[in-house]
Amino acid sequence: MKSSRYILIALLAGLLIWNFYSILQQTRDTVISYSNFQELLKEEKVDSLTIDGTTLRVVLKDETTNLVHVPWLDASVVEEIRAFGVNITASPPRVNWLSIIFFNVLPVVAILVLVFIFLRQFQGANTQAFTFGRSKAKLFLDNRPRVTFNDAAGVDEVKVELQEVIEFLKDPRKFQALGAKIPKGVLLIGPPGCGKTLLARAIAGEANVAFFSVSGSEFVEMFVGVGASRVRDLFGQAKKYAPCIIFIDEIDAVGRQRGAGVGGGHDEREQTLNQLLVEMDGFDPYIGVIMVAATNRPDILDPALLRPGRFDRRVLVDLPDVKGRLEILKVHSKGKPLAEDVDLDMVAKRTPGFTGADLDSLLNEAALLAARRGKKTIFSSELEEAIERVIAGPQKNRVVSDREKVIISIHEVGHAMVLKYVPDSDQVHRVSVISRGRSLGYTLPMPQEDRYLMTKNQLISKICGLLGGRVAEEEVLGEITSGAENDLEQATEIARRMVVEFGMSKKLGPINYAEKDGMVFLGRDLVKERALSQEVASIIDEEIRAIIDESYRSVQKIIGERKELIIEVARVLREKEVLSGEEFDELINSYKADA
């Protein structure tokens, strides 16, 4: 199509040049006014002339030629010229075909060519203007995902839940003989990065069936009825390729709760959802079309989408435990040369709360660091720095004054000292005064094990650890800074949840005062229904204050008894910039021995 456009442009340019050349050829002769022509007649200098329309080609007696444009030409003008004895001839009117083609025919041809090009592009694969009602789902047949359950590590319980779906797709007669119906839909729920999309691809790879993949946002367009049309087309195609799997990623984009618009309006998204509900309810239970969807916001999905008969099975794909993280690290470390000092088991213990995507990013960052340093293998030092990079952000070379460096070192050692001596706290893994991300320094604790429940004492210890930096500034330096902003924010949030969600307040008792979510269309994080009386709200504020104050006094006692130790450890920290947990413990033990 590009070549045809270039040809059209070249043709237009050639004709334009040709026409201008013809005009220039015609205007070589000198043009004189009619009054000058009359003067030449009176002076008897005109030999002959030729009439060409309203133009007179005048030949003078000195054999020069001039052109005269006459505003009007009739018999009286001709007789007046003949009176001077001039020989007059008339030429037939000439038709300028080039001008006719250029100004009349060529524009029509150009418009037709442009319309043809426009229509061809409009019908192309990119815009699909005449097929916007067709589904945008990608169909995988022979090129289906080659991912299997072996590639999805750390989700053993989820694999068991999904195994029945695979067995039905492979051999449905075993289930049909017993009158069993396979679940029509499987909803994968979990935080981002836990492998929901990977599991859907693994189901298709294990079952060896056709796989339709589409995003929830690809259904809805600006045109009314397009979303519903695409849903019908998708399910129509799926029935042709049955048995198959339809995978809708981020289904919350189209499956949000209905009636959430202002005034309960019926918008295009709701029409699309209605069609999706109809198609799922009309499934033949034995046709072999199974829908798999993924979301990290199941709380906003429409209840009709979650009822039995539609998404019969909901599978939680949660954060991996330490065993799962180790399996994920083994999968992602394939093809990456690891040095002998790398202990993936220790890396798994060091990364609680990491998703599969985080662990993949961690190993990739370590590989990039090793390549940047000119190494051929990945050492534990690269993995350590990659963990800190994922948690705290990239290292920054900020120019910090000596005074600020003292404050930062005291602040970070305060965190570490409280974590060391407060009961039920995590061990100190690393203390640093090197800037990372938005923080000027950081203290990394290392949980001894994965925790799914937190006791009241553990939560209090966490608050104390967060307050250690502020208290160290106050007790050791005699002044406070703005560096504890994030620490105070986290400590206050933990105390608030203890009071209003966990029922850990003596005055309020085991009652949940968590705020209810507001209307979906206004945003659950923006609008809250506060069903608390002023008296209860005042008690909540008092209890939060009491928890923070009690923790602050405990931290003041720990810091106050160890001021000299904090000053000494901070001095070593400024020299080395980074202290490991072992080095931190050795400094404390050596100080005790000297004392």
N, C-alpha and C positions, 0 to 999 in steps of 0.2 A: 504493500500500500504506500510505503514511503517513496518507492521509485515512481509510481504514477503521479504523485504530487510534484515530484521534481520535474517530470516531463511536462506537466501542465504549466508550472512556473516558467520553464525554459521557453515553451511555446508562446506564452503571453509576452515575455521579454523580447523574443525575436520579432513578433508582429509589431510590437510597439516601436522597436528600433527601425524596422522597415518603413512604417508609416511616417515617422519623423524624417527619415531620409528622403522619402517621396516629396514631403512638404518642402524640405530644403531645396530639392531640385527645381521645384516649381517657382521658388522665390529667388532664383538667381538673378532674374531681370530686375532693372531699376523700376521702382514704382514711383509715379509722379501723380500729382493731384490733377483734378479735372480743370481747374483754373489755369495751371501751367500748360496743360494740353491745348487749351483754347489760345493761349499766347503763342504756342508753336504753330497752330493753324494760321493765325493772323500773319506770322512771320514767314509763312509758306515753307516751313522746314519739314513738314510731314510728307512722306512719300506714299505710304499705304498703311492700312490697318486691317486687322482681322477681328471680327466680333466673336467672342466666346462667352455666351451668356450675358452677364453684366460687366464683363471685363474686355477691355480693348487692348489688343497687342499692337502697339504703334511702332512702325519702322520709319525712322527718320532718313533724310536724304544722305546723312553721313554714315548710314548703315548701322546705326545703333538702335537697339530695341528697348522700348519702355512699356510698362504696364500701367493702364489707367482703369481704376475701378469707378464705374458710373453708377450713381445711386438709382437712376432710372434710365431706361433706354426705349424710345419709341420712334415712330416714323419721322417726326419733326426733328429729332436730334440727328438722325441719319441724313436727312435732307440738308440740314445745316452744315454737316461735315462735307457732304458732296459738293456744296457750293464753293469750297476751296480747292476743288479739283483733285481730291484724294481718292485713290483707288480703294474701294471697300469690298471685302470678302467676308463671308460668314462661315464658320466651322460648325459642324453638328455638335450638339451638347455632349460632353464627355462624362461618362459615368465613372466615378472613382470607386471601383469595386473593393479596393483595399480598405477605404474608409467605411464602406457599407459592412464589410465583413468584421472589421475591427470594432465598430461602434454598435452593430446590431446583432450579428450572428454569434460572434465570439463570446459576448457576455452570457448569452443563453446556454451555449455549450459549457462554459465554465461553471455556471450554476448547476447544470445537470451533473457534471463530474463531481463537484463538491457534495451534492446531495447523495450521490452514489457512494462516495467515500465515507460520508457521515453514517449512512445506513449500515454499511459493512462493519464499521467500528462499533456502532450501536448494538449490532447483533453478535459482536465478538465475545470471546470468553472472559474478557476483563470486566466489561460493564454488564453484560447479560441483561440489557434493558428490556428485551421481550420475554425474558425467562426469570424475572425477579421473584416470581411466585414459586420457583423451584427451590428445593432444599439445598443448602450450602454444605451439607455433611460430606465429609471425605470418605469414600468407600475404599477399603483395603481388602483385596482378595488374595491373589498370589503374592502381593507385596504387603501382606498383613504384618503387624509387629512381630518380630522374632523374639520378643521378650517373654520369658517364662517365670514361674515362681522362684526359680533359682536366682533370678536377678533381683527379686524383691525380698530383702533380708530384714530381720527384726520384726516381722509381723506374722508370726506363726499362728496365732489365734485367728487372725483374719483369713489366712489361707484355708484353715479348716472350714470356716463359714462359707467361703466361696467355692470349695471343692464340689459341693453338691450341684452348683450351677454348671460347672464344667462337665461333671458326669452326665447330667441331663442332656447337655448339648452333644456329647459324644454318643450316648446310648439312651435315648428317651424311652425306648420300649420297656426297659427295666422298671421305670417309674410308672408308666402308663398301665402296666399289667396289674399294679396294685391300686390303680385309681388315684395315684398321687399327682398333684399339680405342682409344677415348679413355680417358685416365686416369679411374678411378672416383672418385678423391679427390685433392684438392689441399690440402696442409697449408701454411699461411702461418706462418712462424717469424720471430720478431724481437723486439726490445725493445719495451716498452710505448710507445705514442705514435707509432709509425713508419708507421701507416696501413694495418694489416692489415684492419680492419673496413671502412675506406673502399674498399679494393681489392675486397673481396667484393661490396659494393654496386655498384661500378663494373662488375664482370663482369655482374651482372644487368641493369644499365642498358644496357650495350653489346649484350648478346645479346638483349634484349627478350623475356625469358621469365619465367615465374612464379618467385617468389623466396620461399623459406621461411627465416625467421630465428628462431633459438632459442639460448638460452644453455645451456652445459653443466650448470649448476647447476639448471636447470628440469626435468631429467629425474627426479632422485632426490627422493623424499618419505619421510615416516616410515612409510608403508604398504608392506608387502612386495609386490613385483611391479608396483608402479605405474610405476617407471622403465622396465622392459622393455615394459610395455603401451604407454607413450607412444612408445617407439622404434618399435614395430610400427605404431602409428597414424600416426606421422609418415611412415614410408616408404610406407604404404598410400595416404595422401593424395598424396604426391609422384608416385607412379606414375599417379594419375588426371590430374595436371596436366602430365605429361611432354610435351615437354622442360622441365626446370626445374632450379633450383639449391637445394640445402639448405645453409644456412650455420649452423655451430655455433661460436659464439664461446666462447673459453676452454674448449676441449675437454678440457684437463687436469683439469677438475672431475669429469669422468665417465670419462676415459680413462687414469687412473693405473694404474701397473703392478699386476697382480693378484698375490695371494699375499703382500701386504705387511702384512696384519693380523697380530695376535699369534696365533701358531700356524697361520698361513696360512688364517685363517677366510674363509668365503664370505659376504660381506655384500651388502646391497642394491645398492651401487654396482657391485660386480663382476658381479652378475646383469644389471644394466643394460648394462655394457660387453660382456658375452657376447652379449646380444641385438643390440647395435650391430654387433659383428663378424659375426654371422650374416647380418644384413640387408645389410651391405656386400658380403659374399662372395656373396650370392644375387642381386646386381644383374645384370640382363640388360645385357650390354655395349653393346647397341644401343638401349636404351630411352630414353636421353637424360636420365637423372637423375644429376647430378654433385654430389658433396659437397665443400664447401669448409669448412675448419676453420682456426681461428686459435689460437695459443698462444705464450706467451713462456717456457714450460718444457718444451721437447721432450725433455729428459733424463729426465723422470719418466713419459713415456707408455709404455704397454704395447707390447712388441715386435711382438705380433700385429697391432696397429693400424697399424704402420708398414711392414709387409711389402708387397711388390708384389702387386697385386690389390686392395688396400684404398686406402691413401694412396700411390698410385704416384709422385706428384710432390711433392717438398718444395721450397718456394720461400722463400729467405731475404729478408726485408724488413728490411734493416739501416739503420743511421744514414745519413742522406744526406751526400754529400760537398759541397764548396763550390758546385759547379755545381747540385747538387740543392737545396741550401738556397736558392740564388738563385731557382730556379723555384718553390719552395714560397712564398717571400716574395712573388713576383709574384702567385701565385694568391690568397693571403690578403690582399694589399693592395688587391684590387679592391673598390671601393666605399668606400675610405678615402682622403680627400684628403691627398696628401703634398706637402710644401713642396719648393721647388726645391733646397734644400741637402741633401735626403735622398739618400743613395747606397746603394741596396739591395745593390750588389756589396760595398761595404765592410761592411755589416751581415752579409752572408753569411760574409765572412772572419772577422769578429769572433765568430762563434757556432759554433765547432767542437764537435761532440758534441751539438748541439741536435737534437731530434727534430722531426717535423712539428708535433706538438702543442705543443712548446715555442715554435716560431716563430709559430704561431697565437696563443698566449698573449702572446708578446712584442708583436706588433702590436696586440693588443687592449689590453694595458696602456698602450702608447704613446697609443692613441686616448683611453683614459680620462684619462690625464694631461693631454692637450691640452684635453679638454673641461673638466677641473677648473680649468685655468688660463684658461678663456674664449677659447681659440683656435679658429679655424675650419679650420685645417690642422694636420697633424702635422709638426713640425720634427725635425731630427736630434737636438736636445737631449732631446726626449721619447723617441726611440728609444734614445739612450745610457743614459738613466736606466732605461728598461724592461729593457735588457739586464742592467744591474746588479741590478735588482729580481729578475729571474728567476734570476740566478746566486747572489747573496748574500742575497736577501730584501729586505723593505721597509725603508725608512729609519726609524730610531728616534731620537727626541729624548731621548737619555740625558743626564743632568746629570753631566758628568765634571769632576773637579777638575783644577787646573792641573798638579799633579804627575803624575797619570795621563795627561793629554794629552801631556806630554813623553815619557813612557814609550811611549805608543802611536805617536807620531810617529817616535821613534828605531827602534822595532820595524819599522814599515812601510817606512821608508827603508832599513833593513838588508836587507829582502827585495829591494827594488828595486835597491839597489847591487850585490848579489850577482848578480842576473839581468843586470845591465848588463855585468859584467866576467867572469863565468864563461863558458867556451866552450860552444858548442852549446846555448844556452838561448834561451827565447822573449823577445821584446821586451817592455818594460814599456809597458802601455797606459794605466794609471791608478793613482794612489796616493791614498788617502783616509784621513782620520781620522774620518770620519762613521760612526756605528754603523749596521750593516745586519744584520738577523737576530740571530744570536747573537754576531757578531764586533764588536769595538769599532772596528776599522779593517780595511782590505783593500788588497791590491795585486793588480791584474788584469794578468796577462801576455796577450799576443796572439800566438798561433802564426802564423808566416809562411805555413804551408801545412798541409793535413791530413796527419797521419801515421798510417800503418797499421803501421809497424815502428818500434821504438825501439832505438837503439844503446846500448851500455853507457855511453858517454860522455854521451849525452843523459839517461839515467836518473840518472847521478851528478850531472849539472848540475841536474836537478830536485830531487834530495835537497839539494844545496847551497842552492838557492833557498829551500827550506822551512826550512833551518837558519839562514838569514840573520837573521831576527828575533831568535832566542834569542842568537846570537853578538853582535849589535849591542847588546843589553841588557847583556851581560857585559862587552864591551870598552869601550863608551862610558860606560855608567852605573855599571859596577862591581857590579851586582847583577842577579839574574834574577827573573822573575815567572812566574805561571801562564798567561800569555797565549799561550805556545807549545805548549799541550797538543795542539791539533789538528794543528799543524805536525809535531810529533814523531811523532804517530800515523801520519800519511801517510808521512813519511820512513822510518819503521821498516817499514811495509807494503811500500813499494817495494823496500827492501833485502832483505826476506824473500823476495819473489817473485824477485828476481835470483838468490838462492842456491838456492831449492828448486824453482823452476819454469823459469827461463830458463837454468840451467846456467852462470852467469857467475862461479862460484867456482873459484879455482885449485886449492884443496885437494880439493874434491869432484868437479870436472870436469863434463863435459856429461851429468849424470844428473838426472832429474826425481825429486824427493823429495816431490812434492805429496801431500797426504793423500787417501786414497780416501774417497769418500762412503759413509756408513753406510746402514742400512736406511731405506727411504723412509718407513715409517709412524712412525718416531721423529723424522723431520725431518733433512734432509741437513746443515743447519747446526748441529744439536745433537749429533749422534753422528758421530764420525770414527774410522776404523780406523787407528791409528797403527802402521805397519809399519816403524818406524825403531828401530835399536838405540840404546842410550844413548850410545855413542861417536859415531855419526853425528849424533844430535841435539845433542850437545855441540859438534861441529865446525860445525854449522849456526849455532848461537848465536854461536860465535866469529867466523864469517865475516860475519854480520850486524853484529856489533859492530865488526869491522875496517872495513867499508864506511862505517858511520856515523862512526867516529873519523877516518878519512882525509878524509872530506868535511868534517867539523867543522874539522880543521886547515887545509884549503884556504880555508874561509870565514873563519877567524880571520885568515889572512894578508891576504885582500881587505879585511876590515873594519879591521884594524889599521893598514893603510897609508892609510886614508881617514877617520879619526875626525873631523877638523875639517870635512871635506866633508859627512859625515853630519849633524854638528851644525848646519851652516848650512842644508842642504836641509830638515832637520826643522823648523828655525825658520820657514822660508818655508811649509812645509806646514801648520804650526799657524795661520799667518796666513790662508792661502787655503783651508785644509781639504781641497781637492782639487787634485791636480796631474795634468795630462795627460802622456802619454809625451813629447810635444814639449817641454813646459815643463820636465820633469825633465831632458831632455838639454841644454836651454839653460842650466839652472842649473849643470850639471856643466861644460859648455864655458866658461861665463863664469868659473867658479872657477879653471879651469886657466889662462885668459888672465890673470887677476889675479895668479895665482901666478908 
